[in-house]
Amino acid sequence: MTASQIALLSALMLVTGALGAITGGNSLINVPLMITVGMSPRQAVATNMFAVTFMTISATARFARAGMLKKRLLLPLGAITFVTSALGALIAVKLPETVVKMVVGVSMAALVVFIALQRGATPPPPMRGRRLGGYLGATLLGVYGGFFSGGYTTLMTVL
């Protein structure tokens, strides 16, 4: 990458990072931007994951200080996410570059449709029977999050 590409990418990442801190959706912008300036899809996803790790640590600390974490869910969901995101990252490494690029593009389009359909939707009341579905959803989203992470926060919030 040239110095001007790095400078442009750095400026754009600063802006999307600020927006992502508020919306949780900066991966959908950052990864395609990095690919556009010449990074391979795997490099773009890995670079994004590195940044997302620190954003997650920061957000978790903030929610913990505010007393907003449900401690009984923390360990099982943390374990599920740790294992399944590692699996998703492994899948991303094993697949051909063209498939990774295609998954990034399809994921972006699908998430836009999903968000449009969810707009104004009223969440169902919490029920004990939905917990198993929540764990299953967290498992699937963990693999997706480890593979790409675009829109992961939005999807997990809906879940």
GUROSE-991194 format. One record per residue (C-alpha): x, y, z; residue in three letters; residue number from 0. Coordinates in steps of 0.05 Angstrom, whole numbers, padded with zeros to 5 digits. Layout:
GUROSE-991194
NULO       x       y       z  residu  num
NULO       X       Y       Z     ALA  NUM
...
//
This chain:
GUROSE-991194
NULO       x       y       z  residu  num
NULO   00000   00000   00000     MET    0
NULO   00023   00070  -00014     THR    1
NULO   00031   00124   00039     ALA    2
NULO  -00029   00161   00011     SER    3
NULO  -00072   00098   00014     GLN    4
NULO  -00051   00087   00086     ILE    5
NULO  -00066   00160   00104     ALA    6
NULO  -00134   00157   00071     LEU    7
NULO  -00151   00091   00103     LEU    8
NULO  -00129   00116   00171     SER    9
NULO  -00173   00177   00166     ALA   10
NULO  -00233   00136   00144     LEU   11
NULO  -00221   00085   00199     MET   12
NULO  -00220   00140   00251     LEU   13
NULO  -00288   00165   00226     VAL   14
NULO  -00319   00096   00220     THR   15
NULO  -00290   00077   00288     GLY   16
NULO  -00325   00135   00321     ALA   17
NULO  -00390   00117   00285     LEU   18
NULO  -00381   00044   00301     GLY   19
NULO  -00373   00059   00375     ALA   20
NULO  -00443   00088   00373     ILE   21
NULO  -00477   00041   00323     THR   22
NULO  -00436  -00023   00328     GLY   23
NULO  -00433  -00030   00253     GLY   24
NULO  -00366  -00004   00229     ASN   25
NULO  -00342  -00072   00204     SER   26
NULO  -00391  -00068   00147     LEU   27
NULO  -00355  -00005   00124     ILE   28
NULO  -00283  -00019   00145     ASN   29
NULO  -00273  -00087   00113     VAL   30
NULO  -00297  -00066   00044     PRO   31
NULO  -00255  -00002   00049     LEU   32
NULO  -00193  -00041   00065     MET   33
NULO  -00206  -00089   00007     ILE   34
NULO  -00217  -00029  -00039     THR   35
NULO  -00149   00001  -00023     VAL   36
NULO  -00114  -00065  -00039     GLY   37
NULO  -00115  -00110   00023     MET   38
NULO  -00134  -00182   00011     SER   39
NULO  -00201  -00202   00042     PRO   40
NULO  -00166  -00243   00095     ARG   41
NULO  -00119  -00186   00114     GLN   42
NULO  -00178  -00138   00117     ALA   43
NULO  -00219  -00184   00161     VAL   44
NULO  -00160  -00199   00207     ALA   45
NULO  -00142  -00125   00214     THR   46
NULO  -00214  -00109   00229     ASN   47
NULO  -00218  -00165   00281     MET   48
NULO  -00156  -00138   00316     PHE   49
NULO  -00190  -00070   00323     ALA   50
NULO  -00257  -00100   00343     VAL   51
NULO  -00223  -00139   00400     THR   52
NULO  -00203  -00073   00433     PHE   53
NULO  -00271  -00042   00420     MET   54
NULO  -00304  -00102   00453     THR   55
NULO  -00259  -00099   00514     ILE   56
NULO  -00274  -00025   00521     SER   57
NULO  -00349  -00034   00514     ALA   58
NULO  -00350  -00093   00562     THR   59
NULO  -00313  -00053   00615     ALA   60
NULO  -00362   00005   00606     ARG   61
NULO  -00423  -00040   00613     PHE   62
NULO  -00392  -00075   00673     ALA   63
NULO  -00380  -00009   00708     ARG   64
NULO  -00452   00011   00695     ALA   65
NULO  -00476  -00055   00724     GLY   66
NULO  -00510  -00075   00659     MET   67
NULO  -00481  -00145   00652     LEU   68
NULO  -00524  -00205   00669     LYS   69
NULO  -00474  -00247   00707     LYS   70
NULO  -00511  -00312   00700     ARG   71
NULO  -00505  -00307   00624     LEU   72
NULO  -00434  -00280   00621     LEU   73
NULO  -00396  -00346   00628     LEU   74
NULO  -00438  -00390   00582     PRO   75
NULO  -00444  -00336   00527     LEU   76
NULO  -00370  -00318   00534     GLY   77
NULO  -00349  -00390   00527     ALA   78
NULO  -00395  -00401   00467     ILE   79
NULO  -00370  -00338   00433     THR   80
NULO  -00297  -00354   00446     PHE   81
NULO  -00301  -00424   00417     VAL   82
NULO  -00347  -00408   00358     THR   83
NULO  -00311  -00345   00337     SER   84
NULO  -00245  -00384   00335     ALA   85
NULO  -00281  -00435   00291     LEU   86
NULO  -00306  -00378   00245     GLY   87
NULO  -00236  -00350   00239     ALA   88
NULO  -00209  -00419   00222     LEU   89
NULO  -00261  -00427   00168     ILE   90
NULO  -00242  -00359   00139     ALA   91
NULO  -00169  -00380   00135     VAL   92
NULO  -00186  -00447   00101     LYS   93
NULO  -00233  -00420   00048     LEU   94
NULO  -00207  -00392  -00018     PRO   95
NULO  -00200  -00316  -00023     GLU   96
NULO  -00256  -00310  -00073     THR   97
NULO  -00305  -00345  -00026     VAL   98
NULO  -00285  -00299   00032     VAL   99
NULO  -00296  -00238  -00013     LYS  100
NULO  -00364  -00265  -00035     MET  101
NULO  -00386  -00279   00037     VAL  102
NULO  -00367  -00208   00057     VAL  103
NULO  -00409  -00180   00000     GLY  104
NULO  -00469  -00225   00011     VAL  105
NULO  -00466  -00212   00086     SER  106
NULO  -00468  -00137   00075     MET  107
NULO  -00529  -00142   00030     ALA  108
NULO  -00566  -00191   00076     ALA  109
NULO  -00553  -00147   00136     LEU  110
NULO  -00581  -00085   00102     VAL  111
NULO  -00645  -00124   00086     VAL  112
NULO  -00648  -00152   00156     PHE  113
NULO  -00641  -00083   00188     ILE  114
NULO  -00694  -00054   00142     ALA  115
NULO  -00743  -00109   00162     LEU  116
NULO  -00728  -00101   00236     GLN  117
NULO  -00740  -00027   00236     ARG  118
NULO  -00795  -00012   00286     GLY  119
NULO  -00805  -00086   00304     ALA  120
NULO  -00827  -00098   00375     THR  121
NULO  -00784  -00150   00410     PRO  122
NULO  -00823  -00209   00439     PRO  123
NULO  -00828  -00213   00515     PRO  124
NULO  -00771  -00252   00548     PRO  125
NULO  -00789  -00324   00564     MET  126
NULO  -00749  -00379   00596     ARG  127
NULO  -00761  -00425   00537     GLY  128
NULO  -00725  -00377   00490     ARG  129
NULO  -00659  -00386   00526     ARG  130
NULO  -00640  -00449   00486     LEU  131
NULO  -00656  -00412   00422     GLY  132
NULO  -00613  -00354   00446     GLY  133
NULO  -00554  -00401   00459     TYR  134
NULO  -00563  -00432   00390     LEU  135
NULO  -00566  -00363   00358     GLY  136
NULO  -00504  -00341   00396     ALA  137
NULO  -00468  -00403   00371     THR  138
NULO  -00485  -00388   00298     LEU  139
NULO  -00469  -00314   00306     LEU  140
NULO  -00403  -00332   00340     GLY  141
NULO  -00381  -00370   00278     VAL  142
NULO  -00404  -00312   00234     TYR  143
NULO  -00370  -00262   00279     GLY  144
NULO  -00304  -00300   00276     GLY  145
NULO  -00309  -00305   00201     PHE  146
NULO  -00327  -00233   00184     PHE  147
NULO  -00361  -00196   00241     SER  148
NULO  -00398  -00146   00196     GLY  149
NULO  -00462  -00130   00232     GLY  150
NULO  -00448  -00179   00288     TYR  151
NULO  -00464  -00129   00343     THR  152
NULO  -00530  -00110   00310     THR  153
NULO  -00550  -00183   00301     LEU  154
NULO  -00530  -00202   00372     MET  155
NULO  -00569  -00143   00399     THR  156
NULO  -00631  -00166   00362     VAL  157
NULO  -00619  -00237   00387     LEU  158
//
